[in-house]
Amino acid sequence: MRKHCIAPVAAAVMLAVAGSAQAATKTANLNVSAAVASNCFITTTPLTFADYDGTANVDATGTVSVRCSKGNSYVLSLNGGTTLGGTIAQRLLAGPLGDTLQYNLYTTAARNVIWGDGTTGSTQGATGTGLGNSVPYTVFGRVPFNATNDGAGVGAYSDVVTATVSY
């Protein structure tokens, strides 16, 4: 009879010891880091003048939009264009038979501040508010009513101006 009494007690003790055993654990820290690059993006919409008919100035607007990293200072400039003889002070549209049409680009609706390239004329600038926030800048253009433009031949005229964001 004792045999029966000891066996259940020994089994209970063994179960109690086995149930209290725990798996060992260790921990370590995983350092995580990232950086936001200094970056800007620039897009444009065309500036298309209506027909010049020799009776008045022809005004039009286009847009240059800038997205920059938050806190990133930038300057937006426009060059003199690709037409031979064009400058910041007097941009030119190239037309048929070597003719040109005078025009210019401005930072203000009054068209009294020429938009320049950073060495001449005026530029625009600000501090970026984040890559998801696009800041639009209106480019105010004018083909002036003047004797030079009155001498331009019939046809289509064009120029390519490079917009640059420096940051």
CORBELQUI-V925274 format. One line per field, one symbol per residue. ss: DSSP state (@ for helix, = for strand, . for the rest). psi: psi as a letter, one per 20 degrees, with the letter a starting at -180 (. if undefined). burial: b if it has 9 or more other C-alpha atoms within 8 Angstrom, else e. A space follows every 10 residues. Layout:
ss->???
psi->???
burial->???
This chain:
ss->.@@@@@@@@@ @@@@@@@@@. .......... .........= =====..... .......=== ========.. ..======.. .......... ====.@@@.= ======.... ...==..... .=.====... ....====== ===...@@@@ .......=.. ..====.
psi->hhhhhhghgh hhghhgghhi pqqqqqqqqo pprrqpqoqq qpqqqqooqr ppjkirqoqr qappqppqqp ioqrpprpai rippiqrghn qqppaqkjqq pqrrqqiqhi lioppajihq aqrqrapqjq iiopopppoo qpoqorhghh jqrqapqrqo pppppp.
burial->eeeeeeeeee eeeeeeeeee eeeeeeeeee eeeeeeeebb ebeeeebebe ebeeeebbbb bbbbbbbbbb ebbbbbbbbb bebeebbbeb bbbbbbeebb bbbbbbbbee bebbbbbeee bbbeeebbbb beebeeebbb bbbbbeeebe ebeeeebebe bebebee
